[in-house]
Structure formats: structure tokens, C-alpha cells
Amino acid sequence: MASIHVYRLQRHVTVSVAASLVRRHRAGDQVWLVLPWRTRWAQNLLNLRRLGHAASEVGVDLRLVSLRSQVRQLAREAGLPPYIMLPPALQRSVQRVEGKDSHAEVRTLSAAQFRRPRHLGLAAFAAGLLGALLLLGIIAATIAVVLPSAEITLQPITQAAEVRFTVTASPLRTEIDYGQALLPARMVQVIVEDVAQQATTGRATEPDTFAAGDVVFANRSDQAVSIPKGTYVRTGSGQTARFYTVNDASLPAQYNATVRVPIMAADAGPVGNVRALTINIIEGGLASSLEVINDSATSGGAMREIARVSAEDQNALYDEALARLTELARQQLADELEEGESIVQASLDVQVMSYKHDQVLDQRSEIVSMTMKVVARGEAIRSRDLELLATRMLEAQGKADLRLVEDTLALQPSEQVSVQGGEITFDVMARGSLAQVIEVDSVRHGVRGQEVDTATAWLSDSFELAAAPKVTVLPPRWERLPVLPVRISVAVDAGAP
């Protein structure tokens, strides 16, 4: 039957002793090794893997207990279950292991030793930590309640600054050149393909319905004649119009016998609308024994309007597809940008790689469609780089100790951009407010421990302020500022001039 063994290793126990101890047990036994804080070999992954190999050789379920997070992390990598503390149910079954060589001396700990371990236990560590936190809390409460605090608000004089400069950005650069106003840029490229279609506007007419009427056949022989369905007749003068009989007919064996037969035009459209007495020719062998005539006009042949693909339709669709793909390319280029980057729109170049119309010119169709593929390229610059360059340019307009006030920078890039040899050049108008630099730590140390009036006078003499400094001390009747600088809060209100 498998059993549980718990060993607390002393700090001089080596990894060889620990491995030898593990190998003493039978397969299925559960062995717990409690490692002291100073176990150096446990901070090496190879040693822990060696220990795990020893456990797997004899089939022992080995578990490690250590307060060090580093040891527990390495134990996980070695495949050994780590624990920060021993389960309470196993506390009374701990045995102490001593030894520096391969021989391990095992001793059962007494109850007194459990209550007073030589090393720093978890409970003692926790108690000490709790006491330290409690002491720190008391100290912090004392500082907050007993010691005073102060709030100082300073409003430095600001002046407006404006500068226009020319910027050149290149993908070949990696850093800002403040002296020559050069910025790094990055080439971004996407390929976009899409299908576009629209209704056709081209129109044409085509024959629609077939003309119809009657003809009269006359027998010019003394024999019976059969007129089969589909016998063709046509006009004898002017534009030729052909017709065919739609029914079977026959003539008796009697000279000048007649029969009326319905006909249909062979071709659709107005060409089949002919006047009376114009259909007088019989096609085929019946022409020798029969005569034909239409005693009334034929009618019903008409044209209709149809949609067709015109050159204007194809050109308009090309322009629409290119505009649509250009917009899609802008969106996809934006997705390719890194945080803080923006495309210089004037550098955007869209080229058509291929296009194919799905309908040919003059084809009968209600729609015209095509497939187009474009490649779009543009140069991206980091907005932060442009802001840093503009800040440097503005600060160069004022005194040496003036700096740009935060959140007052306004940039207006020119819409006219020159693109040449992969470099883009454009003008920028920059505006902002400059103010004297006020170091908060210098203010705190300069006024600490002083009376309010003295501190106010020192602040007015030390800095160029637009208004008198505002100094507030708590508690309200406290006459001096705190001695500790950390108890002094300084706010610099440098708004627009």
C-alpha cells in the first residue's frame, strides 16, 4: 500500500542526498520535500530535473515545498508539483534530513521543534510582515494628521509664438534631424481588387414583332395543287420582304381557282409591313402553276428599344471603379499604419495593375461590369516626430529658458506637397504658447519650512508670474509651510496668453 513521507531538508543537504532519499521509497509512494530558504542547488533547473529523474526511476510521486517563487517556477519547468507551504494535515509527520554526502540522516521532529523551527517559517514571516505594515500605517496616519500640508498654484507669464518651416521626410532616415528639419518616413503599400458594376445608359433599337396578313393563291393549271405550310412568298419590287404560309392549303383542278392563306413575315420588324398588291412572287416549284397576290396590306411588324453597352458606359465604370478602389486603398493603408502614424495624402499614389470588362462594346445588356486591381503606395510619418520638430522650432523663437506650454501646440501642414525621389517636402505653420520652465522640486525645497508671506515673496521674486502665487496651508491656522517637501503640492497653470 502506498504511503506518504514528509522530509524537511536542512540547508546543507545536497541534491545528491535528496535524490538518494527519494530512491529509497517504493513505487506509488508520495514524498514531500520541504526546502529551506537557502537551498542554492534548488535554484538550478538541471538539479531539479535530476531530482525529478530520480523520482521517475522508482515511480515516486515527488512534491516540493518552497517559499521562493523562483524555486517553484523552476520546479514547474522540471515537471515537479510546487507548493508554497505544507498542507496542515502533514505537519505532524515531518522528518528532518541532514547530511552533506550521499548518506542522509533522517530524524523525526518533536512537538517542540514544530513550534520553534530553526528557520523562518511562513507564520513568523507573515506575523513580521503584518507588524511592519501596521507600523507603517501608524507612521503614515501620524504624518497625515499631525504634519501640515500645503498647496501652491503658480501662473507663469506666457507669450505667443509662431513659426513656418519646411519639412522633408524620407524612408531612408531613421531619426529626426532638428537642424535641417528632416523626418523619418515609412513607405506603406497595399494591393486592392474589386468588382464594379452599374446600369447601362446606351440604347439601341431592334426588330421585335413579326408582320402578318393574307395572300390569295390562284391556280393557273387544270390540275389540283397542294400548298404546304411554310411555302415562301415575297414582294416583287422595292425592299424585299419574305413571308411564309402558316397553314396547309389546296386548289382544285380548275383553272383560276383561288384560295386565301394566312402568312407571317420571315423577318421581324417594320420590314414586313408592306402595301397591298406587292406580294406577287412564289419561291420554289409552285411558281410554275400558281400565282399569288396580297389584296390587303400586312401589318404588326415593329421595333423595340434595348439597353446596350456603350463606350461612355465603359469609361464611366472605369472612373467609378478607380475612385472606389482608391477609397478602399486609403482605408486599408490606414489599417497598415502603426500607432501614431499618418499618411501624407499628397504622397498617395494609386496605379491600375489590371482591369477587365465583362461585356464587349455594343453588347446587349442591362448592366456593365468589370474587375479592377490597383496598387496603392503612400509615405507615413509619425505625428509625434512632427510635434517634436515643431516644438523645437517654436522654442527657438523665444528666450533660452522658455518652453512650449503643454496642449497649446497647433499644426497646420500645407496642402502643397512635393514628392521627388521617394522624399516628400511640405511647409508647416506651427503656433503655441511659451512660458518659463518651473521645476516643481525646486519650488518645494525653496519654500519648505518658511512662513506663508516669506514663501509668497520668494516665489514672486524667483519666477516671472502673470499673477500672484497662491499658497494654501492646512490646517488653516498653520503659519508655516511643511518641512517635508513631499507634503507640498505644486500646480503650474500655464494657459494660453
Buried (B, 14 or more C-beta within 10 A) or exposed (E): EEEEBBBBBBEEBBBBBBBBBBEEBEEEBBBBBBBBEEBEBBBEEEBBBBBBEBBEEBEBBBBBBBBBEEBBEBBEEBEBEBBEEBEEEBEEBBBBBBBEEEEBEEEEBEEEBEEEBEEEBEEEEEEEEEEEEEEEEEEEEEBEEEEBBBEBBBBBBBBBBEBEBEBBBBBEBEEBEBEEBBBBBBEBEBEBEEEBBBEBEBEEEEBBBBBBBBBBBBBBBEEEBEBEEEBBBBBEEEEEBBBBBEEEBEBEEEEEBEBEBEBBBBBBBBBBBBEEEBBBBBEEEBEEBBBBBBEEBBBBBBBEEBBBBBEEBBEBBBEBBBEBBBEBBBEBBBEBBEEEBBBBEBBBEBEEEEBEBBBEEEBEBEBBBBBBBBBBBBBBBBEEBBBBBBBBBBBEBBEEEBBBBEEBBEBEBBEEBEBEEEBBBBBBBBBBBBBBBBEBEEBBEBBBEBBBEEBBEBBBEBBBBBEEBBBEBEEEEBEBBBEBBEBBEBEBEBEEB
